Every structure is written in C-alpha cells, then in structure tokens.
C-alpha cells in the first residue's frame, strides 16, 4: 500500500508546486488501465491512485480505450465506472474518451465502428460522468524544436511530422468518417440532458459486486506475493467478469460495486464476491457479520484459506461449515467438465474447478448445484440456513444455471427483455428517472448490426414490443 501513499504525495506535491506559481485551479488526474480493448486491469489504476481521491482540489478521471463496443466488452465500461463510484465520493469524468478510428499507427491496423463512440458516450453519461473529453479529436503537425536535437527527428514529439492519425479531424484537416458520429453523440447527449434534467437517477437492482482493493494491489510482488498474485489474477476478473457478470448484465441486472475494505453492504442487497485463496482477515470477518445479520451472498471462485499476508485464515469457510477439496485442471487426456445433478443444464467443458466439501448437520444443510463430471466432487453448493451460494468452477455464460441461482436467491431484474437469444443478447436496456419531474424513461441500445424485436418488462409490467434497428438507440418516456 506504500505506493498509494507515494502516488498521493506525488500528486499533492505537483499541485502545491503549481499553486506557488499562481495556478489555482481544480486538477484532474487521469486513471489508466485499459489494454487490448478490455478493462480487466483498470482497477489496478484505481487502486494505485485511490488515496489521491481524498486530496482537496483534485478529481479523478478515466482513460478509456476499448475500441469497438461489442458483446466482448459490454460490461467493461460499466464495471470501471461503478468501481470508481464505489471508491470516491467526488465527481468524475473521462479525460481520454476514445473517439477516432483506432488506426493509431497510421498503418490501417484498425477501423473502429463509429457507432461505438455514440454507444459508449451515452452509457458513460447515464453512469454519471460529468465530462467527456474526446481524445484525440484533432490531429496536427509536430513542429521542429528551436534548438536542434540529435534524437532521430528533432521534433516536439516522436510520431514523425504528424500526430493524431486516428482523430476525427485528420492531421491534414480532412474530416474522417468518425466526425459525424461524434457530432451525433453530442446532439444525443444534449437531448438526454434536456429530458432527464441535471438530476436524474439510473434504476439499479438490489445486487452489489464486492470490490476488493487488495486484489488489485498487485503491481509490485515478490516471494509469496508472486504466488498470491497469480492466484488472485485468475479469480478477480476474467472468467468472473466475462461469464458471470456479463451473463448477469445480459439478463437485465444493473448492479453496483461496494468497496468491501472500507464500506459495509446493506443486508437487503445480494452481495456477489469473487474469491481467491487469499482474503484479508477483516474482510472475512465483515462478510460473516453480513451473513449473520441476514445478508445473502454468492461467492464465485476458490475457497479462502489465507489472509492477505499468506497466513492461514479460514474464518469465512469455518463459519460456512465447508472446506476445499481437490483442485481440478484440464490436461491432454482429462477433459475437465461440469455437470448438473438434476440435468438442469448440459455438461460443459471448463478450465478450473475446486471441490467443495460440506459438513451438513441439523444447523446447516446444503444442496449440490453442480459437480465435476466423472468425479464425486461438488463444485457449486447452496447453503440453505445461511442464504449463501458458492460457485467454485469457471462457468460459461450459462443462462439456465444463473437464472436458477437467482431464483434461489429470490431476485429478478427490474427490467427484462423477453425474446429469443438472438434478439435479447446485444440489446441493452436501462430505466432512468428525472428526479425533479418524476418522469420515467427507457433507454435501449442495440450494439449489434442487425435488427431486433423485443418485448420489454419493467417491474413485471409489460411496456410493449420494440423494433430496434441495427446499432440504434431508443430513448422514450414511459410514464409521467
């Protein structure tokens, strides 16, 4: 955690240095962390800079490069914004909002669908971003330095004579195909603000995803830290984001994150937590207290047996009356698969599973929801008296299974799409409310390049069928 203090001190020193020069303004600190069109590592940037959030006169902003906005990365922009909201009380925005064609090397290496800019801008807006800085909006020329420097080009930048090859306004002043879409995005956002007002609310479900800052303090590791980092990296995101959370999102659940090391979830909300072998003692104790008060939890990952320092710590699993058994990994002649004991879903192949050993008694009974095929090993169980469910296997996007576990937990989303998978997947629905007028609105985004026909339910009330054109955004009032 020393690096968090160092980064905060560095930012504060820069601010003080500029104040002494008479520059007394609000400073924006840009958080990085996207890579290869994904944001799995973005929370590392949030963790590094989180103590900077407390400094006066400093606000955080994000740096978002996700490329095309498709089913591959639909939850990334949601997750990084919700994690940021969970870790700061300050307003925030996007300091580098990707708006160009993606051809940053001027080698025809990418050609982003310009609708992605519109879709990401709209979702960033409803998630509470206070500003979007389209970056890089205009290319240009790198002038020669006044004093010649033998550095290969003698210019103010290293990209050659020009920069901003991917920008909507190209280095030669020509308008690229993305320009009109940036213009349309601004027009659409203006329309949203006009109808939603400056004070609006996005409707969420009673679902909280646990954010463990300790799972992203992994940029510096040695000794036991290397083993811990490897274990944590497997379970903190990747399959958890891309199978569980993505399936949840497509099902209609609009979830928030909770910063579990510094905040306590409300017991009327379902807590979903990714777990590795390592979970700090204080977090384990807090989760036990949450369950004791009546809170419901879904754990996804391995069973915690160590604290954050690598010392044995089984407070959580001891309370749940479970323990880890065999770990299963695929091999050239072992095709690791998961099955349903009641044939709820078809057997599927996976890359990891952990046996969960339960010790049922009159105070604690369990039901097996999934097991390792051809092995007498449960890998998902429901602990009845504790309203707790553990999934210790990497699942696919298994709508049948995840629908079942939410039925068990007694939850369904506020807003649902009733349609075949081809129409449901890729149609993103959001409910919003103008807090001043109490008017309610529907926002529908079709991220796919083909038309959809969907029936929409909000709080079990059908609001009708909508035909959504390819890449279309529908925004309409649904009640006064």
ChimeraX attribute file (.defattr): number of C-alpha atoms within 10 A of each C-alpha:
attribute: neighborCount
match mode: 1-to-1
recipient: residues
	/A:1	12
	/A:2	7
	/A:3	15
	/A:4	17
	/A:5	15
	/A:6	15
	/A:7	16
	/A:8	19
	/A:9	15
	/A:10	13
	/A:11	18
	/A:12	17
	/A:13	12
	/A:14	12
	/A:15	21
	/A:16	14
	/A:17	12
	/A:18	13
	/A:19	12
	/A:20	9
	/A:21	9
	/A:22	9
	/A:23	11
	/A:24	12
	/A:25	11
	/A:26	11
	/A:27	14
	/A:28	16
	/A:29	18
	/A:30	17
	/A:31	24
	/A:32	19
	/A:33	18
	/A:34	21
	/A:35	14
	/A:36	8
	/A:37	15
	/A:38	20
	/A:39	23
	/A:40	20
	/A:41	18
	/A:42	22
	/A:43	26
	/A:44	21
	/A:45	18
	/A:46	28
	/A:47	23
	/A:48	23
	/A:49	22
	/A:50	22
	/A:51	19
	/A:52	24
	/A:53	18
	/A:54	14
	/A:55	14
	/A:56	11
	/A:57	13
	/A:58	19
	/A:59	20
	/A:60	22
	/A:61	25
	/A:62	27
	/A:63	20
	/A:64	26
	/A:65	21
	/A:66	24
	/A:67	24
	/A:68	23
	/A:69	23
	/A:70	15
	/A:71	15
	/A:72	12
	/A:73	19
	/A:74	21
	/A:75	21
	/A:76	22
	/A:77	20
	/A:78	18
	/A:79	21
	/A:80	22
	/A:81	23
	/A:82	19
	/A:83	21
	/A:84	23
	/A:85	20
	/A:86	18
	/A:87	21
	/A:88	18
	/A:89	11
	/A:90	12
	/A:91	15
	/A:92	21
	/A:93	23
	/A:94	25
	/A:95	20
	/A:96	20
	/A:97	23
	/A:98	25
	/A:99	29
	/A:100	32
	/A:101	24
	/A:102	22
	/A:103	16
	/A:104	17
	/A:105	13
	/A:106	13
	/A:107	8
	/A:108	11
	/A:109	10
	/A:110	15
	/A:111	15
	/A:112	18
	/A:113	19
	/A:114	21
	/A:115	21
	/A:116	22
	/A:117	25
	/A:118	24
	/A:119	20
	/A:120	22
	/A:121	24
	/A:122	20
	/A:123	17
	/A:124	20
	/A:125	18
	/A:126	20
	/A:127	17
	/A:128	17
	/A:129	19
	/A:130	13
	/A:131	15
	/A:132	19
	/A:133	16
	/A:134	19
	/A:135	21
	/A:136	19
	/A:137	20
	/A:138	21
	/A:139	20
	/A:140	16
	/A:141	16
	/A:142	17
	/A:143	13
	/A:144	14
	/A:145	12
	/A:146	9
	/A:147	8
	/A:148	10
	/A:149	11
	/A:150	8
	/A:151	8
	/A:152	8
	/A:153	15
	/A:154	18
	/A:155	20
	/A:156	14
	/A:157	15
	/A:158	13
	/A:159	16
	/A:160	14
	/A:161	16
	/A:162	16
	/A:163	21
	/A:164	22
	/A:165	24
	/A:166	28
	/A:167	28
	/A:168	26
	/A:169	21
	/A:170	21
	/A:171	19
	/A:172	12
	/A:173	11
	/A:174	13
	/A:175	14
	/A:176	15
	/A:177	15
	/A:178	23
	/A:179	21
	/A:180	13
	/A:181	19
	/A:182	21
	/A:183	11
	/A:184	14
	/A:185	19
	/A:186	16
	/A:187	11
	/A:188	17
	/A:189	15
	/A:190	12
	/A:191	13
	/A:192	18
	/A:193	15
	/A:194	10
	/A:195	18
	/A:196	23
	/A:197	15
	/A:198	12
	/A:199	11
	/A:200	20
	/A:201	18
	/A:202	15
	/A:203	16
	/A:204	18
	/A:205	17
	/A:206	19
	/A:207	23
	/A:208	21
	/A:209	23
	/A:210	21
	/A:211	24
	/A:212	23
	/A:213	20
	/A:214	17
	/A:215	25
	/A:216	20
	/A:217	19
	/A:218	20
	/A:219	10
	/A:220	10
	/A:221	13
	/A:222	10
	/A:223	7
	/A:224	10
	/A:225	15
	/A:226	13
	/A:227	12
	/A:228	21
	/A:229	20
	/A:230	13
	/A:231	17
	/A:232	23
	/A:233	16
	/A:234	16
	/A:235	20
	/A:236	22
	/A:237	19
	/A:238	17
	/A:239	19
	/A:240	21
	/A:241	19
	/A:242	21
	/A:243	17
	/A:244	21
	/A:245	21
	/A:246	21
	/A:247	21
	/A:248	22
	/A:249	18
	/A:250	23
	/A:251	22
	/A:252	22
	/A:253	24
	/A:254	22
	/A:255	23
	/A:256	21
	/A:257	24
	/A:258	25
	/A:259	20
	/A:260	22
	/A:261	15
	/A:262	12
	/A:263	11
	/A:264	13
	/A:265	20
	/A:266	15
	/A:267	16
	/A:268	12
	/A:269	15
	/A:270	24
	/A:271	26
	/A:272	24
	/A:273	23
	/A:274	22
	/A:275	26
	/A:276	25
	/A:277	21
	/A:278	26
	/A:279	24
	/A:280	20
	/A:281	19
	/A:282	14
	/A:283	19
	/A:284	21
	/A:285	13
	/A:286	17
	/A:287	21
	/A:288	19
	/A:289	13
	/A:290	18
	/A:291	18
	/A:292	13
	/A:293	12
	/A:294	14
	/A:295	20
	/A:296	22
	/A:297	24
	/A:298	20
	/A:299	19
	/A:300	24
	/A:301	27
	/A:302	27
	/A:303	25
	/A:304	22
	/A:305	21
	/A:306	19
	/A:307	19
	/A:308	18
	/A:309	14
	/A:310	16
	/A:311	12
	/A:312	14
	/A:313	20
	/A:314	21
	/A:315	20
	/A:316	22
	/A:317	17
	/A:318	12
	/A:319	14
	/A:320	19
	/A:321	17
	/A:322	20
	/A:323	17
	/A:324	18
	/A:325	15
	/A:326	12
	/A:327	15
	/A:328	19
	/A:329	14
	/A:330	14
	/A:331	9
	/A:332	5
	/A:333	6
	/A:334	9
	/A:335	14
	/A:336	19
	/A:337	23
	/A:338	28
	/A:339	20
	/A:340	19
	/A:341	15
	/A:342	9
	/A:343	10
	/A:344	13
	/A:345	15
	/A:346	11
	/A:347	15
	/A:348	15
	/A:349	16
	/A:350	18
	/A:351	15
	/A:352	20
	/A:353	27
	/A:354	24
	/A:355	24
	/A:356	24
	/A:357	16
	/A:358	21
	/A:359	12
	/A:360	13
	/A:361	9
	/A:362	6
	/A:363	9
	/A:364	14
	/A:365	15
	/A:366	18
	/A:367	15
	/A:368	19
	/A:369	22
	/A:370	24
	/A:371	25
	/A:372	25
	/A:373	18
	/A:374	10
	/A:375	12
	/A:376	9
	/A:377	21
	/A:378	27
	/A:379	28
	/A:380	26
	/A:381	21
	/A:382	20
	/A:383	20
	/A:384	14
	/A:385	13
	/A:386	20
	/A:387	16
	/A:388	22
	/A:389	24
	/A:390	25
	/A:391	25
	/A:392	27
	/A:393	26
	/A:394	23
	/A:395	23
	/A:396	16
	/A:397	17
	/A:398	15
	/A:399	16
	/A:400	11
	/A:401	18
	/A:402	16
	/A:403	16
	/A:404	13
	/A:405	15
	/A:406	15
	/A:407	11
	/A:408	14
	/A:409	17
	/A:410	10
	/A:411	16
	/A:412	18
	/A:413	21
	/A:414	19
	/A:415	24
	/A:416	24
	/A:417	23
	/A:418	16
	/A:419	15
	/A:420	11
	/A:421	12
	/A:422	13
	/A:423	19
	/A:424	21
	/A:425	19
	/A:426	19
	/A:427	25
	/A:428	19
	/A:429	23
	/A:430	22
	/A:431	21
	/A:432	20
	/A:433	23
	/A:434	19
	/A:435	14
	/A:436	11
	/A:437	13
	/A:438	14
	/A:439	16
	/A:440	21
	/A:441	20
	/A:442	19
	/A:443	18
	/A:444	19
	/A:445	21
	/A:446	24
	/A:447	24
	/A:448	19
	/A:449	11
	/A:450	13
	/A:451	16
	/A:452	22
	/A:453	18
	/A:454	18
	/A:455	16
	/A:456	20
	/A:457	17
	/A:458	15
	/A:459	10
	/A:460	12
	/A:461	11
	/A:462	14
	/A:463	12
	/A:464	9
	/A:465	14
	/A:466	13
	/A:467	12
	/A:468	19
	/A:469	17
	/A:470	14
	/A:471	21
	/A:472	21
	/A:473	21
	/A:474	15
	/A:475	17
	/A:476	13
	/A:477	15
	/A:478	13
	/A:479	10
	/A:480	10
